Amino acid sequence: MGLAELKSALPDFAADLRLNLESVVDRSGLTGQQLWGTVLVCAIASRSPRVLRELGPEARTRLTPEAYRAARSTAAVMAMNNVFHHTRHLLSDPEYGRLRPGLRANALRDPGVERTDVELWSVAVSAINGCGACLDAHERVLRSAGAGRETVQEAFRIAAVVQAVGTTLDAEAILAE
């Protein structure tokens, strides 16, 4: 089950996705916690029931309970923040940028894991949700903490592949009806 099930479920026309999924998981330069936290937040952000059903339990076995909880908290908070900051960025009235957001994000104040891991997961979710303001903010924090561009890119590579796998499998399920 899990990753192997997703790879085998991909149709032949999506063979590149199969290879990319294998590549981003099996040959990642991220730590195990960074990798599987990123996989989990991307599975959640993809909104694909199939992807989450397959990757969620596998991530749970590969993460500590604290990291599993922190990744889920990150996905939840970033789902809210991405909509808020993306919208504020898109509005042409700059006064919205001066208003207090008034949104709680206490879950990320002391996540129980390294702050850089949460920032990396936030980049991945922000890539899926298309929030440039959040991407810039979290990338700056990661870079100032010493993360290289390759590490940051690895997060959004995983996001791109997990999102594409979800889109493809969900579309195939509907087209097969």
Order of alpha helices (4+ residues) and beta strands (2+ residues): alpha-alpha-alpha-alpha-alpha-alpha-alpha-alpha
